[in-house]
């Protein structure tokens, strides 16, 4: 990964996080000696093959807080899984720990939260995700969806700093052309969800940008 090295902390993009989660899920994550990571992740990185990796809530919070301008807290996430998005996250699925897909769903909710209330968030989740115990019935998996809008946002920002509705729509349409297996109806649902998620990521960035000026951390000497 381009940024997951010895310079850890507050510098990951969502693409970095998506790649980290994907490597954990595939059993291909490696941790270099001296890398600044909690021991719990160093132990997880040695799991190979079909052994499913589980994450504690503190693991998930630590990962989320590697994102630039992000602020994750364990009490907030615990409240979400017990109340606000209980029907979409489900109980811990790897012993007493959460699966990679469950972690990805929490990262999605955190992104959406800056833009939407929980009623609207549940509407977005319900449009593409179904029973949390049977991920096979989802239109798209939480991790694939997170990877999708993380990639879309990076591509958009490489092309322009000014995101308009039209250029976001165009990028999503190009992305979905390469994705097989969606019905016309399902593709429309994924399109709408990707649009909302992309706007939420941009809102997160703008909010953090404004807060730097409020706090006098805008880099002026």
Buried (B, 14 or more C-beta within 10 A) or exposed (E): BEBBEEEBEEEBBBBBBBBBBBBBBEBEBEBEEEBEBEEEBBEBBEBEEEEBBBBBBEBBBBBBBBBBEBEBEEEBBEEBBEEBBEEBBBEBBBEEBBBBBBBBBBBBBBBBBBBBEBEEBBEBBEBBBBEBEEBEEBBBBBBBBBBBBBBBBBEBBEEEEEBEEEEBBEBBEEBBEEEEEBEEEBBEBBBBBBBBBBBBBBBBBEEBEEEEEEEEEEEEE
